């Protein structure tokens, strides 16, 4: 699967986001080494702590089904418009907690693909976004 297809799935997942508090919708699409794609969206909670990011949702879905090797993740996100629909604006990098979770299951050369409103993509390795990580990998 190429990055364009992965990005498209991430953008689609922003529409499944549950973000009644931040009104910021994030979607992700995680590519496993076996070619399977695991999607995720952010899911908020009034207590904030139980909320879950799109990236972790995708990772946890895959791991819970026995998939443990990954190649790349695409992430898209942005605020909602007046009608409550997500609007991709700028690049939406993973938060620190998501970077740490990714480092638990992904190698340093794992690719993180971000997209903005113009459809431009930025690709980083996990090692670039989380140098000197504390992990098994």
Residue pairs with C-beta under 8 A, 6 or more apart in sequence:
1 31
1 35
1 37
3 72
3 74
3 111
3 113
3 121
3 123
6 29
6 31
6 37
6 72
6 73
6 74
6 113
7 29
7 74
7 76
7 113
7 115
7 121
9 27
9 29
9 37
9 39
9 74
10 27
10 28
10 29
10 39
10 54
10 74
10 75
10 76
10 113
10 115
11 27
11 76
11 88
11 115
12 27
12 39
13 27
13 28
13 29
13 39
13 40
13 41
13 54
13 76
14 25
14 26
14 27
14 41
14 76
14 77
14 78
14 86
14 88
15 25
15 27
15 85
15 86
16 27
16 41
17 25
17 26
17 27
17 41
17 42
17 43
17 54
17 86
18 41
18 42
18 43
18 44
19 25
19 26
19 42
19 44
19 80
20 44
21 44
21 46
21 48
22 44
23 79
23 80
23 84
24 42
24 77
24 78
24 79
24 80
25 41
25 42
25 77
25 78
25 79
25 80
25 86
26 41
26 42
26 53
26 54
26 55
26 75
26 76
26 77
26 92
27 39
27 40
27 41
27 54
27 75
27 76
27 77
27 86
28 39
28 40
28 41
28 54
28 55
28 57
28 58
28 73
28 74
28 75
28 76
29 37
29 38
29 39
29 40
29 58
29 73
29 74
30 37
30 38
30 39
30 40
30 55
30 58
30 59
30 62
30 70
30 72
30 73
31 37
31 70
31 71
31 72
31 73
32 38
32 62
32 67
32 69
32 70
32 71
33 69
33 70
33 71
34 67
34 69
36 62
36 67
38 58
38 59
38 61
38 62
38 67
39 58
39 61
40 53
40 54
40 55
40 56
40 57
40 58
40 59
40 60
40 61
41 54
41 57
42 51
42 52
42 53
42 54
42 57
42 77
43 51
43 52
43 57
44 51
45 51
52 60
53 94
53 95
53 97
53 98
54 75
54 77
55 73
55 75
55 94
55 98
55 101
55 102
56 97
56 98
56 101
58 73
59 70
59 101
59 102
59 105
62 68
62 70
63 105
68 105
69 105
70 105
70 106
70 110
71 110
71 111
72 110
72 111
72 112
72 113
73 94
73 102
73 110
73 111
73 112
73 113
74 113
74 114
74 115
75 92
75 93
75 94
75 112
75 113
75 114
75 115
76 88
76 92
76 114
76 115
77 86
77 88
77 92
78 86
78 87
78 88
78 89
78 90
78 92
78 117
79 86
79 87
79 89
80 86
80 87
81 87
87 117
88 115
88 116
88 117
89 116
89 117
90 116
90 117
91 114
91 115
91 116
91 122
92 114
93 112
93 114
93 124
93 129
94 102
94 112
94 129
99 126
99 129
99 130
99 133
100 130
100 133
100 134
100 135
102 110
102 112
102 126
102 130
103 126
103 130
103 133
103 134
103 135
103 137
104 135
104 136
104 137
105 137
106 126
106 137
107 126
107 137
108 125
108 126
108 127
108 133
108 137
109 125
109 126
109 127
110 125
110 126
111 123
111 124
111 125
112 123
112 124
112 125
112 126
112 129
113 121
113 122
113 123
114 121
114 122
114 123
114 124
115 121
126 133
127 133
